[in-house]
Amino acid sequence: MVKKGAPQGNQNAKKHGFYSKALDKAEELQLEEARGIDGLDEEIAVLRIKLRSIIQSDPKNIELALAAANTIARLVRTRYNISKEQKRSLKDAIAKVLTEIAVPLGIKALIR
């Protein structure tokens, strides 16, 4: 008798995607809540989740947090086609938040 269906261990039913290996289970659930339908929304959502994770797990890694924040600012500018002044304001706001996190921890942040 021939067995029907996929072989044992097959993961065809598992959701695959570009970010499937980058996120843990909790982050996948957060992504489902945070993302939009298409466009840059998913990338923005993933970076927001990862930035939060960086700040929580490695608050002294200001360089990485700033790089992620700058990338988010560029993606948001592209997504919403905001002006350079609006981008600068968004970048300044993100830098202020990061500075407010770093200073209480005694970390000198290099704001670009």
MMTF fields as JSON, N, C-alpha, C and O atoms, coordinates in Angstrom:
{
  "mmtfVersion": "1.0.0",
  "mmtfProducer": "UNKNOWN",
  "numBonds": 447,
  "numAtoms": 448,
  "numGroups": 112,
  "numChains": 1,
  "numModels": 1,
  "chainsPerModel": [1],
  "groupsPerChain": [112],
  "chainIdList": ["A"],
  "bondAtomList": [4, 2, 8, 6, 12, 10, 16, 14, 20, 18, 24, 22, 28, 26, 32, 30, 36, 34, 40, 38, 44, 42, 48, 46, 52, 50, 56, 54, 60, 58, 64, 62, 68, 66, 72, 70, 76, 74, 80, 78, 84, 82, 88, 86, 92, 90, 96, 94, 100, 98, 104, 102, 108, 106, 112, 110, 116, 114, 120, 118, 124, 122, 128, 126, 132, 130, 136, 134, 140, 138, 144, 142, 148, 146, 152, 150, 156, 154, 160, 158, 164, 162, 168, 166, 172, 170, 176, 174, 180, 178, 184, 182, 188, 186, 192, 190, 196, 194, 200, 198, 204, 202, 208, 206, 212, 210, 216, 214, 220, 218, 224, 222, 228, 226, 232, 230, 236, 234, 240, 238, 244, 242, 248, 246, 252, 250, 256, 254, 260, 258, 264, 262, 268, 266, 272, 270, 276, 274, 280, 278, 284, 282, 288, 286, 292, 290, 296, 294, 300, 298, 304, 302, 308, 306, 312, 310, 316, 314, 320, 318, 324, 322, 328, 326, 332, 330, 336, 334, 340, 338, 344, 342, 348, 346, 352, 350, 356, 354, 360, 358, 364, 362, 368, 366, 372, 370, 376, 374, 380, 378, 384, 382, 388, 386, 392, 390, 396, 394, 400, 398, 404, 402, 408, 406, 412, 410, 416, 414, 420, 418, 424, 422, 428, 426, 432, 430, 436, 434, 440, 438, 444, 442],
  "bondOrderList": [1, 1, 1, 1, 1, 1, 1, 1, 1, 1, 1, 1, 1, 1, 1, 1, 1, 1, 1, 1, 1, 1, 1, 1, 1, 1, 1, 1, 1, 1, 1, 1, 1, 1, 1, 1, 1, 1, 1, 1, 1, 1, 1, 1, 1, 1, 1, 1, 1, 1, 1, 1, 1, 1, 1, 1, 1, 1, 1, 1, 1, 1, 1, 1, 1, 1, 1, 1, 1, 1, 1, 1, 1, 1, 1, 1, 1, 1, 1, 1, 1, 1, 1, 1, 1, 1, 1, 1, 1, 1, 1, 1, 1, 1, 1, 1, 1, 1, 1, 1, 1, 1, 1, 1, 1, 1, 1, 1, 1, 1, 1],
  "groupList": [{"groupName": "MET", "atomNameList": ["N", "CA", "C", "O"], "elementList": ["N", "C", "C", "O"], "formalChargeList": [0, 0, 0, 0], "bondAtomList": [1, 0, 2, 1, 3, 2], "bondOrderList": [1, 1, 2], "singleLetterCode": "M", "chemCompType": "L-PEPTIDE LINKING"}, {"groupName": "VAL", "atomNameList": ["N", "CA", "C", "O"], "elementList": ["N", "C", "C", "O"], "formalChargeList": [0, 0, 0, 0], "bondAtomList": [1, 0, 2, 1, 3, 2], "bondOrderList": [1, 1, 2], "singleLetterCode": "V", "chemCompType": "L-PEPTIDE LINKING"}, {"groupName": "LYS", "atomNameList": ["N", "CA", "C", "O"], "elementList": ["N", "C", "C", "O"], "formalChargeList": [0, 0, 0, 0], "bondAtomList": [1, 0, 2, 1, 3, 2], "bondOrderList": [1, 1, 2], "singleLetterCode": "K", "chemCompType": "L-PEPTIDE LINKING"}, {"groupName": "GLY", "atomNameList": ["N", "CA", "C", "O"], "elementList": ["N", "C", "C", "O"], "formalChargeList": [0, 0, 0, 0], "bondAtomList": [1, 0, 2, 1, 3, 2], "bondOrderList": [1, 1, 2], "singleLetterCode": "G", "chemCompType": "PEPTIDE LINKING"}, {"groupName": "ALA", "atomNameList": ["N", "CA", "C", "O"], "elementList": ["N", "C", "C", "O"], "formalChargeList": [0, 0, 0, 0], "bondAtomList": [1, 0, 2, 1, 3, 2], "bondOrderList": [1, 1, 2], "singleLetterCode": "A", "chemCompType": "L-PEPTIDE LINKING"}, {"groupName": "PRO", "atomNameList": ["N", "CA", "C", "O"], "elementList": ["N", "C", "C", "O"], "formalChargeList": [0, 0, 0, 0], "bondAtomList": [1, 0, 2, 1, 3, 2], "bondOrderList": [1, 1, 2], "singleLetterCode": "P", "chemCompType": "L-PEPTIDE LINKING"}, {"groupName": "GLN", "atomNameList": ["N", "CA", "C", "O"], "elementList": ["N", "C", "C", "O"], "formalChargeList": [0, 0, 0, 0], "bondAtomList": [1, 0, 2, 1, 3, 2], "bondOrderList": [1, 1, 2], "singleLetterCode": "Q", "chemCompType": "L-PEPTIDE LINKING"}, {"groupName": "ASN", "atomNameList": ["N", "CA", "C", "O"], "elementList": ["N", "C", "C", "O"], "formalChargeList": [0, 0, 0, 0], "bondAtomList": [1, 0, 2, 1, 3, 2], "bondOrderList": [1, 1, 2], "singleLetterCode": "N", "chemCompType": "L-PEPTIDE LINKING"}, {"groupName": "HIS", "atomNameList": ["N", "CA", "C", "O"], "elementList": ["N", "C", "C", "O"], "formalChargeList": [0, 0, 0, 0], "bondAtomList": [1, 0, 2, 1, 3, 2], "bondOrderList": [1, 1, 2], "singleLetterCode": "H", "chemCompType": "L-PEPTIDE LINKING"}, {"groupName": "PHE", "atomNameList": ["N", "CA", "C", "O"], "elementList": ["N", "C", "C", "O"], "formalChargeList": [0, 0, 0, 0], "bondAtomList": [1, 0, 2, 1, 3, 2], "bondOrderList": [1, 1, 2], "singleLetterCode": "F", "chemCompType": "L-PEPTIDE LINKING"}, {"groupName": "TYR", "atomNameList": ["N", "CA", "C", "O"], "elementList": ["N", "C", "C", "O"], "formalChargeList": [0, 0, 0, 0], "bondAtomList": [1, 0, 2, 1, 3, 2], "bondOrderList": [1, 1, 2], "singleLetterCode": "Y", "chemCompType": "L-PEPTIDE LINKING"}, {"groupName": "SER", "atomNameList": ["N", "CA", "C", "O"], "elementList": ["N", "C", "C", "O"], "formalChargeList": [0, 0, 0, 0], "bondAtomList": [1, 0, 2, 1, 3, 2], "bondOrderList": [1, 1, 2], "singleLetterCode": "S", "chemCompType": "L-PEPTIDE LINKING"}, {"groupName": "LEU", "atomNameList": ["N", "CA", "C", "O"], "elementList": ["N", "C", "C", "O"], "formalChargeList": [0, 0, 0, 0], "bondAtomList": [1, 0, 2, 1, 3, 2], "bondOrderList": [1, 1, 2], "singleLetterCode": "L", "chemCompType": "L-PEPTIDE LINKING"}, {"groupName": "ASP", "atomNameList": ["N", "CA", "C", "O"], "elementList": ["N", "C", "C", "O"], "formalChargeList": [0, 0, 0, 0], "bondAtomList": [1, 0, 2, 1, 3, 2], "bondOrderList": [1, 1, 2], "singleLetterCode": "D", "chemCompType": "L-PEPTIDE LINKING"}, {"groupName": "GLU", "atomNameList": ["N", "CA", "C", "O"], "elementList": ["N", "C", "C", "O"], "formalChargeList": [0, 0, 0, 0], "bondAtomList": [1, 0, 2, 1, 3, 2], "bondOrderList": [1, 1, 2], "singleLetterCode": "E", "chemCompType": "L-PEPTIDE LINKING"}, {"groupName": "ARG", "atomNameList": ["N", "CA", "C", "O"], "elementList": ["N", "C", "C", "O"], "formalChargeList": [0, 0, 0, 0], "bondAtomList": [1, 0, 2, 1, 3, 2], "bondOrderList": [1, 1, 2], "singleLetterCode": "R", "chemCompType": "L-PEPTIDE LINKING"}, {"groupName": "ILE", "atomNameList": ["N", "CA", "C", "O"], "elementList": ["N", "C", "C", "O"], "formalChargeList": [0, 0, 0, 0], "bondAtomList": [1, 0, 2, 1, 3, 2], "bondOrderList": [1, 1, 2], "singleLetterCode": "I", "chemCompType": "L-PEPTIDE LINKING"}, {"groupName": "THR", "atomNameList": ["N", "CA", "C", "O"], "elementList": ["N", "C", "C", "O"], "formalChargeList": [0, 0, 0, 0], "bondAtomList": [1, 0, 2, 1, 3, 2], "bondOrderList": [1, 1, 2], "singleLetterCode": "T", "chemCompType": "L-PEPTIDE LINKING"}],
  "groupTypeList": [0, 1, 2, 2, 3, 4, 5, 6, 3, 7, 6, 7, 4, 2, 2, 8, 3, 9, 10, 11, 2, 4, 12, 13, 2, 4, 14, 14, 12, 6, 12, 14, 14, 4, 15, 3, 16, 13, 3, 12, 13, 14, 14, 16, 4, 1, 12, 15, 16, 2, 12, 15, 11, 16, 16, 6, 11, 13, 5, 2, 7, 16, 14, 12, 4, 12, 4, 4, 4, 7, 17, 16, 4, 15, 12, 1, 15, 17, 15, 10, 7, 16, 11, 2, 14, 6, 2, 15, 11, 12, 2, 13, 4, 16, 4, 2, 1, 12, 17, 14, 16, 4, 1, 5, 12, 3, 16, 2, 4, 12, 16, 15],
  "groupIdList": [1, 2, 3, 4, 5, 6, 7, 8, 9, 10, 11, 12, 13, 14, 15, 16, 17, 18, 19, 20, 21, 22, 23, 24, 25, 26, 27, 28, 29, 30, 31, 32, 33, 34, 35, 36, 37, 38, 39, 40, 41, 42, 43, 44, 45, 46, 47, 48, 49, 50, 51, 52, 53, 54, 55, 56, 57, 58, 59, 60, 61, 62, 63, 64, 65, 66, 67, 68, 69, 70, 71, 72, 73, 74, 75, 76, 77, 78, 79, 80, 81, 82, 83, 84, 85, 86, 87, 88, 89, 90, 91, 92, 93, 94, 95, 96, 97, 98, 99, 100, 101, 102, 103, 104, 105, 106, 107, 108, 109, 110, 111, 112],
  "secStructList": [7, 7, 7, 7, 1, 1, 7, 6, 6, 7, 7, 6, 6, 1, 7, 7, 7, 6, 6, 6, 6, 6, 1, 7, 2, 2, 2, 2, 2, 2, 2, 2, 2, 2, 7, 7, 1, 1, 6, 6, 2, 2, 2, 2, 2, 2, 2, 2, 2, 2, 2, 2, 2, 2, 2, 2, 2, 7, 6, 6, 7, 2, 2, 2, 2, 2, 2, 2, 2, 2, 2, 2, 2, 2, 2, 2, 2, 2, 2, 2, 6, 7, 7, 2, 2, 2, 2, 2, 2, 2, 2, 2, 2, 2, 2, 2, 2, 2, 2, 2, 2, 2, 4, 4, 4, 6, 7, 7, 7, 7, 7, 7],
  "xCoordList": [0.841, 0.0, 0.888, 1.83, 0.593, 1.369, 0.77, -0.432, 1.631, 1.168, 0.945, 1.713, -0.115, -0.399, 0.087, 0.212, 0.356, 0.75, 2.251, 3.01, 2.645, 4.067, 4.822, 4.244, 6.128, 6.939, 7.048, 6.863, 7.343, 7.482, 8.579, 9.652, 8.289, 9.247, 9.12, 9.78, 8.285, 8.087, 7.462, 6.569, 7.932, 7.429, 6.707, 6.714, 6.08, 5.367, 4.272, 4.0, 3.65, 2.556, 3.054, 2.293, 4.324, 4.885, 4.955, 5.276, 4.646, 4.688, 6.138, 6.948, 6.463, 7.8, 7.779, 6.748, 8.862, 8.995, 10.416, 11.224, 10.696, 12.035, 12.492, 13.667, 11.573, 11.924, 11.679, 11.848, 11.29, 10.904, 12.027, 11.744, 13.29, 14.397, 14.939, 15.698, 14.561, 15.078, 14.302, 14.806, 13.086, 12.226, 11.95, 11.77, 11.916, 11.502, 9.969, 9.317, 9.407, 7.944, 7.219, 6.205, 7.733, 7.094, 7.143, 6.172, 8.279, 8.408, 7.509, 6.987, 7.327, 6.401, 4.991, 4.284, 4.589, 3.27, 3.209, 2.203, 4.28, 4.323, 4.257, 3.612, 4.923, 4.912, 3.512, 3.09, 2.793, 1.423, 0.584, -0.263, 0.82, 0.083, 0.578, -0.215, 1.88, 2.497, 2.498, 2.546, 2.449, 2.673, 1.432, 0.293, 1.712, 0.668, 0.497, 1.018, -0.21, -0.514, 0.627, 0.985, 1.207, 2.293, 3.183, 3.02, 4.115, 5.023, 6.13, 6.577, 6.568, 7.653, 7.16, 7.965, 5.88, 5.317, 5.912, 6.174, 6.126, 6.67, 8.106, 8.481, 8.911, 10.288, 10.332, 11.13, 9.481, 9.411, 8.993, 9.572, 7.997, 7.516, 8.608, 8.793, 9.332, 10.399, 11.488, 11.967, 11.878, 12.92, 12.466, 13.267, 11.212, 10.701, 10.786, 11.181, 10.415, 10.471, 11.925, 12.229, 12.81, 14.219, 14.845, 15.674, 14.479, 14.995, 14.568, 15.374, 13.322, 12.842, 13.636, 14.005, 13.896, 14.658, 16.093, 16.621, 16.717, 18.078, 18.113, 18.985, 17.157, 17.123, 16.902, 17.48, 16.077, 15.791, 16.934, 17.274, 17.525, 18.524, 19.956, 20.798, 20.235, 21.594, 21.544, 21.94, 21.062, 20.852, 22.126, 22.045, 23.285, 24.537, 24.982, 25.925, 24.321, 24.692, 23.994, 23.134, 24.389, 23.774, 24.037, 23.16, 25.223, 25.56, 24.566, 24.057, 24.294, 23.364, 21.946, 21.223, 21.548, 20.213, 20.046, 19.002, 21.067, 20.999, 20.956, 20.232, 21.714, 21.696, 20.307, 19.802, 19.693, 18.335, 17.343, 16.476, 17.473, 16.568, 16.715, 15.718, 17.941, 18.164, 17.567, 17.007, 17.689, 17.106, 15.588, 14.96, 15.001, 13.55, 13.148, 12.177, 13.881, 13.56, 13.605, 12.735, 14.621, 14.717, 13.559, 12.979, 13.225, 12.118, 10.785, 9.961, 10.579, 9.33, 9.265, 8.21, 10.393, 10.412, 10.043, 9.243, 10.636, 10.33, 8.877, 8.19, 8.416, 7.039, 6.0, 5.032, 6.205, 5.212, 5.613, 4.902, 6.765, 7.256, 7.252, 6.737, 7.832, 7.853, 9.027, 9.989, 8.946, 9.979, 11.25, 11.243, 12.339, 13.602, 13.481, 14.065, 12.743, 12.568, 11.779, 12.122, 10.734, 9.975, 10.856, 10.765, 11.715, 12.631, 13.586, 13.835, 14.126, 15.051, 14.355, 14.949, 13.106, 12.352, 12.15, 12.291, 11.821, 11.647, 12.966, 12.99, 14.051, 15.372, 15.749, 16.261, 15.496, 15.798, 14.977, 15.482, 13.71, 12.858, 13.351, 13.364, 13.756, 14.277, 15.586, 15.804, 16.457, 17.725, 17.489, 18.206, 16.493, 16.179, 15.754, 16.191, 14.906, 14.461, 15.648, 15.777, 16.514, 17.686, 18.606, 19.157, 18.776, 19.604, 19.004, 19.728, 17.696, 17.039, 17.183, 17.11, 17.385, 17.631, 19.096, 19.408, 19.998, 21.435, 21.947, 22.719, 21.532, 22.062, 21.808, 22.738, 20.592, 20.387, 21.241, 21.533, 21.638, 22.48, 23.973, 24.827, 24.27, 25.662, 26.409, 27.636, 25.664, 26.275, 26.318, 25.319, 27.474, 27.587, 27.203, 27.873, 26.121, 25.625, 26.197, 26.264, 26.605, 27.082, 25.914, 25.569, 25.309, 24.151, 24.657, 25.384, 24.255, 24.692, 23.655, 23.84],
  "yCoordList": [-1.177, 0.0, 1.242, 1.331, 2.199, 3.432, 4.506, 4.769, 5.115, 6.203, 7.454, 7.749, 8.193, 9.458, 10.604, 10.467, 11.726, 12.922, 13.121, 12.345, 14.162, 14.541, 13.596, 13.035, 13.41, 12.561, 13.127, 14.324, 12.266, 12.677, 13.733, 13.6, 14.788, 15.873, 16.975, 18.007, 16.781, 17.814, 19.043, 18.931, 20.213, 21.456, 22.323, 23.549, 21.692, 22.449, 23.333, 24.418, 22.875, 23.631, 24.792, 25.703, 24.754, 25.822, 27.1, 27.077, 28.231, 29.519, 29.888, 29.982, 30.094, 30.478, 31.931, 32.428, 32.592, 33.964, 34.429, 33.76, 35.578, 36.126, 36.286, 36.08, 36.653, 36.928, 35.754, 35.899, 34.608, 33.5, 33.047, 32.598, 33.15, 32.712, 33.844, 33.594, 35.085, 36.234, 36.502, 37.172, 35.987, 36.282, 35.039, 33.95, 35.205, 34.087, 34.057, 34.909, 33.092, 32.919, 34.152, 34.564, 34.741, 35.932, 37.092, 37.837, 37.245, 38.322, 38.091, 39.045, 36.827, 36.534, 36.995, 37.55, 36.76, 37.216, 38.742, 39.325, 39.388, 40.845, 41.375, 42.39, 40.689, 41.11, 41.046, 41.952, 39.979, 39.857, 41.051, 41.528, 41.533, 42.684, 43.985, 44.903, 44.083, 45.345, 45.63, 46.793, 44.623, 44.854, 45.275, 45.032, 45.908, 46.282, 45.186, 44.083, 45.475, 44.46, 44.262, 43.122, 45.344, 45.199, 46.434, 47.316, 46.492, 47.619, 47.494, 46.39, 48.623, 48.654, 48.432, 48.374, 48.309, 48.194, 47.039, 47.18, 45.909, 44.748, 45.012, 44.673, 45.617, 45.924, 46.912, 46.758, 47.917, 48.898, 48.209, 48.461, 47.346, 46.638, 45.745, 45.713, 45.02, 44.139, 44.957, 44.58, 46.065, 46.894, 47.496, 47.614, 47.875, 48.401, 47.337, 47.625, 46.129, 45.03, 44.758, 44.581, 44.727, 44.463, 45.603, 45.344, 46.853, 47.984, 47.866, 48.088, 47.522, 47.324, 46.21, 46.331, 45.133, 44.01, 44.426, 44.031, 45.217, 45.698, 46.542, 46.368, 47.458, 48.361, 47.577, 47.911, 46.543, 45.756, 44.807, 44.667, 44.161, 43.132, 43.658, 43.071, 44.757, 45.286, 46.811, 47.426, 47.434, 48.883, 49.701, 50.882, 49.11, 49.844, 49.875, 50.588, 49.116, 49.066, 50.204, 49.977, 51.411, 52.606, 52.693, 53.111, 52.306, 52.366, 51.547, 52.017, 50.317, 49.461, 50.019, 50.004, 50.508, 51.085, 52.306, 52.476, 53.153, 54.332, 53.932, 54.541, 52.927, 52.455, 51.946, 52.24, 51.186, 50.687, 51.847, 51.875, 52.805, 53.958, 54.78, 55.23, 54.977, 55.712, 54.976, 55.597, 53.67, 52.875, 52.982, 53.11, 52.928, 53.096, 54.463, 54.573, 55.503, 56.857, 56.939, 57.556, 56.318, 56.328, 55.566, 56.017, 54.41, 53.619, 54.347, 54.336, 54.975, 55.725, 56.875, 57.141, 57.564, 58.665, 58.153, 58.761, 57.034, 56.451, 56.018, 56.295, 55.339, 54.809, 55.915, 55.815, 56.959, 58.02, 59.247, 60.252, 59.158, 60.238, 61.566, 62.571, 61.555, 62.76, 63.639, 63.159, 64.902, 65.856, 65.619, 64.902, 66.236, 66.107, 66.71, 66.185, 67.794, 68.42, 67.492, 67.355, 66.858, 65.908, 64.722, 64.221, 64.268, 63.168, 63.587, 62.823, 64.816, 65.311, 65.356, 64.994, 65.797, 65.854, 64.455, 64.25, 63.492, 62.109, 61.557, 60.929, 61.791, 61.321, 61.956, 61.276, 63.254, 63.948, 63.38, 63.218, 63.079, 62.517, 61.143, 60.837, 60.316, 58.984, 59.123, 58.407, 60.046, 60.263, 60.735, 60.332, 61.583, 62.076, 60.924, 60.836, 60.049, 58.9, 58.01, 57.581, 57.733, 56.901, 57.564, 56.892, 58.881, 59.613, 59.545, 59.397, 59.652, 59.578, 58.195, 58.05, 57.196, 55.843, 55.709, 55.141, 56.235, 56.066, 56.856, 56.329, 58.104, 58.958, 58.368, 58.318, 57.919, 57.312, 56.071, 55.725, 55.403, 54.218, 54.578, 53.703, 55.872, 56.304, 56.064, 55.964, 55.969, 55.698, 57.002, 57.714, 57.301, 58.485, 58.07, 57.243, 58.65, 58.297, 59.256, 60.464, 58.704, 59.502, 59.675, 58.754, 60.846, 61.126, 61.723, 62.717, 61.093, 61.564, 62.456, 62.949],
  "zCoordList": [0.0, 0.0, 0.0, 0.787, -0.877, -1.017, -0.117, -0.149, 0.682, 1.549, 0.722, -0.194, 1.047, 0.371, 1.24, 2.457, 0.609, 1.352, 1.354, 0.772, 2.013, 2.078, 2.988, 3.919, 2.727, 3.583, 5.004, 5.223, 5.94, 7.33, 7.444, 6.856, 8.215, 8.398, 7.368, 7.489, 6.355, 5.343, 5.977, 6.817, 5.574, 6.16, 5.143, 5.254, 4.147, 3.131, 3.723, 3.209, 4.793, 5.39, 6.242, 6.57, 6.593, 7.426, 6.608, 5.42, 7.269, 6.588, 6.301, 7.223, 5.051, 4.663, 4.229, 3.774, 4.358, 3.929, 4.148, 4.792, 3.603, 3.685, 5.128, 5.432, 6.022, 7.411, 8.349, 9.559, 7.832, 8.697, 9.632, 10.743, 9.216, 10.07, 10.936, 11.873, 10.635, 11.376, 12.658, 13.559, 12.749, 13.891, 14.712, 14.166, 16.026, 16.865, 16.9, 16.298, 17.593, 17.596, 18.122, 17.559, 19.2, 19.775, 18.788, 18.649, 18.1, 17.125, 15.915, 15.338, 15.53, 14.441, 14.787, 13.946, 16.031, 16.469, 16.477, 16.074, 16.934, 16.922, 15.5, 15.236, 14.593, 13.199, 12.617, 11.898, 12.925, 12.439, 12.876, 12.121, 14.093, 14.602, 13.983, 13.769, 13.69, 13.311, 11.809, 11.408, 10.998, 9.577, 8.802, 9.199, 7.694, 6.753, 5.724, 5.891, 4.694, 3.692, 2.699, 2.402, 2.178, 1.214, 1.228, 2.071, 0.301, 0.241, 1.271, 1.586, 1.792, 2.776, 4.198, 5.128, 4.376, 5.719, 6.516, 7.711, 5.87, 6.585, 7.032, 8.154, 6.153, 6.527, 7.687, 8.612, 7.633, 8.714, 10.011, 11.069, 9.927, 11.119, 11.711, 12.928, 10.851, 11.335, 12.02, 13.089, 11.418, 12.026, 13.345, 14.272, 13.448, 14.713, 15.811, 16.941, 15.466, 16.438, 16.836, 18.016, 15.852, 16.135, 16.93, 17.803, 16.66, 17.427, 18.881, 19.784, 19.113, 20.484, 21.162, 22.33, 20.436, 20.976, 21.322, 22.362, 20.459, 20.715, 21.979, 22.83, 22.096, 23.25, 24.541, 25.575, 24.488, 25.684, 26.039, 27.213, 25.051, 25.345, 25.417, 26.097, 24.724, 24.687, 24.67, 23.679, 25.749, 25.752, 25.558, 25.22, 25.76, 25.571, 24.11, 23.767, 23.257, 21.841, 21.084, 20.233, 21.419, 20.84, 19.341, 18.585, 18.905, 17.468, 16.643, 15.625, 17.093, 16.364, 16.434, 15.437, 17.598, 17.745, 16.844, 16.215, 16.78, 15.909, 14.436, 13.649, 14.066, 12.679, 12.309, 11.225, 13.203, 12.952, 12.881, 12.008, 13.803, 13.819, 12.54, 11.975, 12.083, 10.834, 9.639, 8.736, 9.639, 8.561, 8.573, 7.522, 9.764, 9.876, 9.34, 8.59, 9.714, 9.246, 7.721, 7.107, 7.107, 5.637, 5.002, 4.015, 5.572, 5.021, 5.167, 4.253, 6.314, 6.522, 5.532, 4.954, 5.331, 4.362, 2.968, 2.257, 2.602, 1.293, 1.213, 0.23, 2.248, 2.259, 2.177, 1.423, 2.949, 3.012, 2.214, 2.205, 1.539, 0.698, 1.45, 0.959, 2.643, 3.456, 3.046, 2.447, 3.363, 2.985, 3.797, 4.798, 3.344, 4.073, 5.465, 6.414, 5.605, 6.924, 7.849, 9.023, 7.334, 8.148, 8.536, 9.657, 7.608, 7.911, 9.021, 9.954, 8.918, 9.936, 11.292, 12.307, 11.314, 12.57, 13.147, 14.352, 12.282, 12.731, 13.271, 14.329, 12.552, 12.979, 14.32, 15.21, 14.46, 15.722, 16.876, 17.987, 16.604, 17.652, 18.087, 19.28, 17.128, 17.45, 18.232, 19.209, 17.804, 18.494, 19.927, 20.843, 20.117, 21.462, 22.369, 23.516, 21.852, 22.644, 23.006, 24.152, 22.033, 22.308, 23.323, 24.195, 23.215, 24.177, 25.57, 26.554, 25.657, 26.956, 27.581, 28.802, 26.757, 27.267, 27.669, 28.716, 26.829, 27.047, 28.244, 29.044, 28.376, 29.446, 30.828, 31.633, 31.141, 32.469, 32.709, 33.854, 31.629, 31.767, 31.808, 31.949, 31.684, 31.716, 30.43, 30.424, 29.321, 28.022, 27.233, 27.136, 26.679, 25.822, 24.413, 23.794, 23.913, 22.586, 21.555, 21.778, 20.433, 19.324, 18.368, 17.629, 18.381, 17.524, 16.228, 16.218, 15.136, 13.809, 13.2, 12.088]
}
